[in-house]
């Protein structure tokens, strides 16, 4: 996900510079490239457009947002032509059974936001910790790898991008306790990996953390209010 955003953005920037466009239009093309990459990768044109407009461009003005939407949709069409019409995650069908169901969704948003804050602060603290270690950088990476390995002995799901685990949570195949532990473990493993100088990004871990947080909350909320919340 990270590389495709960089590739798409770089392509948009290069195209704008070749055509000698104004800075504002080059910035829009950068957003178009990023949106196209995310949309094609996840088969999600709406998410790709919103991601680029908010994170990359930081502007929802019509003159910038419309080209981003167009690029996002075209990229999705091209991707589906070559790879088929398959979403990144197969989400089971759900029906809203009660208006009261909207309140747990809001709670999930608040909790997910707090998890994001914890993730960011842990990552920053871990980077500072490893920077202050009086050992060479290659040994820092070794220490980081050792610590992640210890975590993975008990929770191997922290390895990789975690899409299989996300799919398992969507299908209801993970217990609430497992998902809770995976939130903590993934924050730690990702922070240690990046902080110690290892290779990795934060896009997929963010999806992983959101899915595990939502799954944990959803399992408990449905157990408490089975008649007022959706089930698969």
MARKOLNU-49402 format. One record per residue (C-alpha): x, y, z; residue number from 0; residue in three letters. Coordinates in Angstrom, 2 decimals, m for minus. Layout:
- x  y  z  num  residu
- X  Y  Z  NUM  ala
...
END
This chain:
- x  y  z  num  residu
- 0.00  0.00  0.00  0  unk
- 2.78  2.42  0.90  1  unk
- 4.80  1.77  m2.27  2  unk
- 1.77  2.07  m4.56  3  unk
- 0.92  5.45  m3.02  4  unk
- 4.50  6.61  m3.61  5  unk
- 4.55  5.24  m7.16  6  unk
- 1.21  6.80  m8.06  7  unk
- 2.15  10.13  m6.48  8  unk
- 5.53  10.18  m8.22  9  unk
- 3.90  9.44  m11.57  10  unk
- 1.42  12.28  m11.09  11  unk
- 4.19  14.68  m10.07  12  unk
- 6.37  13.69  m13.01  13  unk
- 3.51  14.11  m15.47  14  unk
- 2.72  17.55  m14.09  15  unk
- 6.35  18.66  m14.33  16  unk
- 6.71  17.35  m17.89  17  unk
- 3.62  19.31  m18.90  18  unk
- 4.96  22.36  m16.98  19  unk
- 1.75  22.77  m15.01  20  unk
- 1.37  25.21  m12.11  21  unk
- 2.25  23.96  m8.62  22  unk
- m1.38  23.66  m7.57  23  unk
- m2.23  21.43  m10.53  24  unk
- 0.86  19.28  m9.92  25  unk
- m0.32  18.83  m6.36  26  unk
- m3.70  17.71  m7.65  27  unk
- m2.02  15.20  m9.98  28  unk
- m0.06  13.84  m7.03  29  unk
- m3.37  13.24  m5.29  30  unk
- m4.78  11.63  m8.42  31  unk
- m1.87  9.20  m8.56  32  unk
- m2.17  8.30  m4.88  33  unk
- m5.94  7.81  m5.16  34  unk
- m5.52  5.64  m8.25  35  unk
- m3.01  3.41  m6.49  36  unk
- m5.14  2.84  m3.41  37  unk
- m8.31  2.37  m5.46  38  unk
- m6.75  m0.19  m7.79  39  unk
- m5.08  m2.11  m4.98  40  unk
- m8.12  m2.40  m2.72  41  unk
- m10.86  m2.18  m5.37  42  unk
- m12.17  0.77  m3.36  43  unk
- m12.64  3.96  m5.42  44  unk
- m14.43  5.94  m2.68  45  unk
- m11.82  5.14  m0.05  46  unk
- m9.00  5.93  m2.48  47  unk
- m10.44  9.32  m3.37  48  unk
- m11.10  10.30  0.25  49  unk
- m7.66  9.12  1.35  50  unk
- m5.90  11.19  m1.31  51  unk
- m8.05  14.28  m0.78  52  unk
- m7.63  14.29  2.99  53  unk
- m4.15  12.85  3.56  54  unk
- m2.21  13.75  0.42  55  unk
- m3.81  16.95  m0.85  56  unk
- m5.58  18.14  2.30  57  unk
- m8.26  19.96  0.33  58  unk
- m11.81  19.01  m0.66  59  unk
- m12.28  21.90  m3.10  60  unk
- m14.25  20.86  m6.19  61  unk
- m11.44  21.85  m8.57  62  unk
- m9.12  19.37  m6.85  63  unk
- m11.51  16.73  m5.59  64  unk
- m13.24  16.01  m8.91  65  unk
- m10.04  15.03  m10.78  66  unk
- m9.09  12.80  m7.84  67  unk
- m12.48  11.06  m7.95  68  unk
- m12.20  10.59  m11.72  69  unk
- m8.71  9.13  m11.43  70  unk
- m9.81  6.85  m8.60  71  unk
- m12.77  5.46  m10.56  72  unk
- m10.75  4.93  m13.75  73  unk
- m8.02  3.10  m11.82  74  unk
- m10.62  0.80  m10.26  75  unk
- m12.14  0.03  m13.67  76  unk
- m8.72  m0.81  m15.12  77  unk
- m7.84  m2.96  m12.12  78  unk
- m11.12  m4.86  m12.32  79  unk
- m10.61  m5.45  m16.06  80  unk
- m7.29  m7.21  m15.48  81  unk
- m7.77  m8.75  m12.02  82  unk
- m11.52  m9.26  m11.79  83  unk
- m14.16  m7.66  m9.60  84  unk
- m12.93  m8.84  m6.22  85  unk
- m12.80  m6.65  m3.09  86  unk
- m9.74  m6.82  m0.85  87  unk
- m11.88  m8.20  1.99  88  unk
- m15.01  m10.31  1.73  89  unk
- m17.42  m8.72  4.21  90  unk
- m20.41  m10.86  5.25  91  unk
- m23.84  m9.39  4.70  92  unk
- m25.33  m7.49  7.62  93  unk
- m28.68  m5.84  8.21  94  unk
- m29.33  m2.98  10.61  95  unk
- m31.90  m4.42  13.00  96  unk
- m32.41  m1.38  15.24  97  unk
- m31.73  2.37  15.19  98  unk
- m30.01  1.84  18.56  99  unk
- m27.29  0.04  16.62  100  unk
- m25.90  3.41  15.53  101  unk
- m24.69  4.19  19.05  102  unk
- m22.24  1.26  19.26  103  unk
- m20.88  2.34  15.87  104  unk
- m20.09  5.76  17.30  105  unk
- m18.45  4.13  20.31  106  unk
- m16.35  2.02  17.95  107  unk
- m15.21  5.19  16.18  108  unk
- m14.13  6.80  19.45  109  unk
- m12.28  3.69  20.63  110  unk
- m10.58  3.24  17.26  111  unk
- m9.42  6.85  17.45  112  unk
- m7.92  6.21  20.90  113  unk
- m6.18  3.10  19.58  114  unk
- m4.73  5.21  16.76  115  unk
- m3.40  7.74  19.28  116  unk
- m1.85  4.92  21.31  117  unk
- m0.27  3.50  18.15  118  unk
- 1.26  6.84  17.12  119  unk
- 2.61  7.60  20.59  120  unk
- 4.01  4.10  21.02  121  unk
- 5.71  4.30  17.64  122  unk
- 7.28  7.67  18.43  123  unk
- 8.42  6.52  21.87  124  unk
- 9.93  3.35  20.44  125  unk
- 11.87  5.26  17.80  126  unk
- 13.28  7.57  20.48  127  unk
- 14.16  4.57  22.67  128  unk
- 16.16  2.83  19.94  129  unk
- 17.86  6.08  18.89  130  unk
- 19.18  6.45  22.45  131  unk
- 20.46  2.89  22.74  132  unk
- 24.29  2.99  22.89  133  unk
- 24.72  0.18  20.36  134  unk
- 25.33  0.11  16.57  135  unk
- 22.33  0.30  14.28  136  unk
- 22.71  m3.27  13.04  137  unk
- 22.49  m4.48  16.63  138  unk
- 19.40  m2.34  17.17  139  unk
- 17.75  m4.17  14.27  140  unk
- 18.80  m7.49  15.80  141  unk
- 17.30  m6.55  19.16  142  unk
- 14.11  m5.44  17.42  143  unk
- 13.87  m8.68  15.48  144  unk
- 14.39  m10.69  18.66  145  unk
- 11.63  m8.83  20.49  146  unk
- 9.17  m9.21  17.59  147  unk
- 10.03  m12.92  17.45  148  unk
- 9.21  m13.30  21.13  149  unk
- 5.82  m11.65  20.55  150  unk
- 5.13  m13.85  17.52  151  unk
- 5.78  m17.06  19.48  152  unk
- 2.43  m16.57  21.19  153  unk
- 0.70  m14.47  18.52  154  unk
- 2.06  m15.33  15.06  155  unk
- m0.72  m13.23  13.49  156  unk
- 1.44  m10.13  14.03  157  unk
- 3.68  m11.27  11.17  158  unk
- 3.01  m9.99  7.66  159  unk
- 0.32  m7.61  6.50  160  unk
- m2.38  m9.41  8.47  161  unk
- m5.04  m9.63  5.74  162  unk
- m5.77  m13.28  6.56  163  unk
- m6.39  m12.36  10.19  164  unk
- m8.59  m9.43  9.15  165  unk
- m10.67  m11.78  6.99  166  unk
- m10.94  m14.21  9.92  167  unk
- m12.23  m11.43  12.18  168  unk
- m14.79  m10.39  9.56  169  unk
- m16.00  m13.97  9.36  170  unk
- m16.32  m14.16  13.15  171  unk
- m13.62  m16.79  13.53  172  unk
- m11.59  m15.02  16.23  173  unk
- m12.43  m14.74  19.90  174  unk
- m12.77  m11.35  21.57  175  unk
- m9.75  m12.02  23.79  176  unk
- m7.59  m12.96  20.80  177  unk
- m8.52  m9.74  18.99  178  unk
- m7.83  m7.69  22.12  179  unk
- m4.39  m9.24  22.53  180  unk
- m3.66  m8.75  18.83  181  unk
- m4.33  m5.01  19.13  182  unk
- m1.68  m4.71  21.84  183  unk
- 0.72  m7.12  20.13  184  unk
- 0.45  m5.47  16.70  185  unk
- 1.09  m2.01  18.14  186  unk
- 4.16  m3.35  19.92  187  unk
- 5.49  m5.44  17.02  188  unk
- 5.04  m2.70  14.43  189  unk
- 6.56  m0.02  16.66  190  unk
- 9.54  m2.21  17.49  191  unk
- 10.08  m3.16  13.84  192  unk
- 10.09  0.41  12.57  193  unk
- 11.77  1.90  15.64  194  unk
- 14.68  m0.54  15.47  195  unk
- 15.32  0.24  11.82  196  unk
- 13.45  m2.66  10.27  197  unk
- 11.50  m2.50  7.03  198  unk
- 7.77  m1.94  7.27  199  unk
- 4.93  0.50  6.93  200  unk
- 1.95  1.56  9.00  201  unk
- m0.88  1.41  6.45  202  unk
- m1.63  m2.31  6.73  203  unk
- m1.07  m2.34  10.51  204  unk
- m3.61  0.48  10.78  205  unk
- m6.19  m1.62  8.93  206  unk
- m5.30  m4.56  11.15  207  unk
- m5.72  m2.54  14.34  208  unk
- m9.04  m1.11  13.19  209  unk
- m10.40  m4.54  12.31  210  unk
- m9.29  m6.11  15.59  211  unk
- m10.67  m3.19  17.62  212  unk
- m14.01  m3.32  15.83  213  unk
- m14.19  m7.09  16.13  214  unk
- m13.44  m7.01  19.84  215  unk
- m16.09  m4.35  20.52  216  unk
- m18.61  m5.94  18.21  217  unk
- m18.32  m9.33  19.86  218  unk
- m18.97  m7.92  23.32  219  unk
- m21.68  m5.49  22.26  220  unk
- m23.59  m8.19  20.38  221  unk
- m23.32  m10.50  23.40  222  unk
- m24.83  m7.80  25.62  223  unk
- m27.47  m6.54  23.17  224  unk
- m28.18  m9.47  20.81  225  unk
- m31.58  m8.15  19.78  226  unk
- m30.43  m4.62  19.00  227  unk
- m27.29  m5.31  16.96  228  unk
- m26.59  m7.00  13.66  229  unk
- m25.30  m10.53  13.31  230  unk
- m23.99  m12.40  10.27  231  unk
END
